Amino acid sequence: MWPFVAGKSIPARELFRPRRARHLMRSQPRRSFSVHNEGFQNYDVGYGKPPQATQFTRGRSGNPKGRPKGSKNLSSVVQRECRQRVRVNGPGGPRMITKLEAAVMQIGNKAAQGELRAAKELFSLIRISEEEQGASSTGTSFQEADQRVLHTLRRRLGGLSTSESTTNSKEISE
């Protein structure tokens, strides 16, 4: 009687059969089949080449139940809603403003009345808008840096003479 392995009811000899498993370890040659149907030309079927009858046909979607054409995503719906104009009655009479402007106006009014939650939201909006303005104001310095880089490239490539490069570098630095 053979010893059993790790509490298994199968004897140890039956678990290990190296002679029978050798054929699984060998790599099999790639097979290619030729399709010779009526409507198809001589087409080899194999790895990366599915039969032509099962390939997607031209003009038909591979996902027919997918997103329908013309459907909008969330950001486009939100943008469209925020740009709609509404009528607001103010001290100077009724006027038309966007919904986004009306929402910011409401947050500002509630913050002025003393609501802490509205004040926190207003302060975060102010901080975000100031960061965006700061980023847009540094855009001019990037343009100046780009001009300097282009100028040095032209000078290195020989596009400018030495007298022109000194006068242009003085103009750029000022």
Solvent accessible surface area in square Angstrom, and as a share of the most:
residue,aa,sasa,rsa
1,M,212,0.95
2,W,135,0.47
3,P,93,0.59
4,F,102,0.43
5,V,45,0.26
6,A,97,0.75
7,G,83,0.80
8,K,109,0.46
9,S,103,0.67
10,I,76,0.38
11,P,35,0.22
12,A,22,0.17
13,R,155,0.56
14,E,91,0.41
15,L,77,0.38
16,F,143,0.59
17,R,106,0.39
18,P,92,0.58
19,R,195,0.71
20,R,166,0.60
21,A,42,0.33
22,R,142,0.52
23,H,103,0.46
24,L,131,0.65
25,M,163,0.73
26,R,160,0.58
27,S,109,0.70
28,Q,122,0.54
29,P,105,0.66
30,R,193,0.71
31,R,173,0.63
32,S,79,0.51
33,F,128,0.53
34,S,58,0.37
35,V,29,0.17
36,H,133,0.59
37,N,88,0.45
38,E,182,0.82
39,G,73,0.70
40,F,69,0.29
41,Q,156,0.69
42,N,112,0.58
43,Y,47,0.18
44,D,69,0.36
45,V,22,0.13
46,G,29,0.28
47,Y,185,0.70
48,G,70,0.67
49,K,100,0.43
50,P,66,0.42
51,P,56,0.35
52,Q,68,0.30
53,A,76,0.59
54,T,102,0.60
55,Q,71,0.32
56,F,164,0.69
57,T,90,0.52
58,R,241,0.88
59,G,94,0.90
60,R,184,0.67
61,S,67,0.43
62,G,47,0.45
63,N,101,0.52
64,P,114,0.72
65,K,192,0.81
66,G,29,0.28
67,R,186,0.68
68,P,93,0.58
69,K,202,0.86
70,G,65,0.62
71,S,43,0.27
72,K,128,0.54
73,N,101,0.52
74,L,141,0.70
75,S,69,0.45
76,S,43,0.28
77,V,52,0.30
78,V,73,0.42
79,Q,90,0.40
80,R,124,0.45
81,E,68,0.31
82,C,40,0.24
83,R,163,0.59
84,Q,79,0.35
85,R,142,0.52
86,V,46,0.26
87,R,169,0.62
88,V,32,0.19
89,N,126,0.65
90,G,26,0.25
91,P,150,0.94
92,G,85,0.81
93,G,27,0.26
94,P,78,0.49
95,R,123,0.45
96,M,100,0.45
97,I,13,0.07
98,T,28,0.16
99,K,72,0.30
100,L,98,0.49
101,E,92,0.41
102,A,22,0.17
103,A,49,0.38
104,V,66,0.38
105,M,69,0.31
106,Q,103,0.46
107,I,43,0.22
108,G,24,0.23
109,N,74,0.38
110,K,90,0.38
111,A,19,0.15
112,A,91,0.70
113,Q,147,0.65
114,G,56,0.54
115,E,82,0.37
116,L,141,0.70
117,R,213,0.78
118,A,12,0.09
119,A,18,0.14
120,K,147,0.62
121,E,86,0.39
122,L,38,0.19
123,F,132,0.55
124,S,30,0.19
125,L,63,0.32
126,I,74,0.38
127,R,132,0.48
128,I,81,0.41
129,S,52,0.33
130,E,108,0.48
131,E,102,0.46
132,E,114,0.51
133,Q,124,0.55
134,G,35,0.33
135,A,68,0.53
136,S,81,0.52
137,S,74,0.48
138,T,68,0.39
139,G,27,0.26
140,T,85,0.49
141,S,58,0.38
142,F,136,0.57
143,Q,120,0.54
144,E,96,0.43
145,A,38,0.30
146,D,83,0.43
147,Q,95,0.42
148,R,120,0.44
149,V,86,0.49
150,L,81,0.40
151,H,9,0.04
152,T,45,0.26
153,L,85,0.42
154,R,121,0.44
155,R,113,0.41
156,R,199,0.73
157,L,152,0.76
158,G,58,0.56
159,G,61,0.58
160,L,39,0.19
161,S,61,0.39
162,T,117,0.68
163,S,76,0.49
164,E,85,0.38
165,S,8,0.05
166,T,73,0.43
167,T,74,0.43
168,N,47,0.24
169,S,46,0.29
170,K,132,0.56
171,E,118,0.53
172,I,58,0.29
173,S,86,0.55
174,E,174,0.78
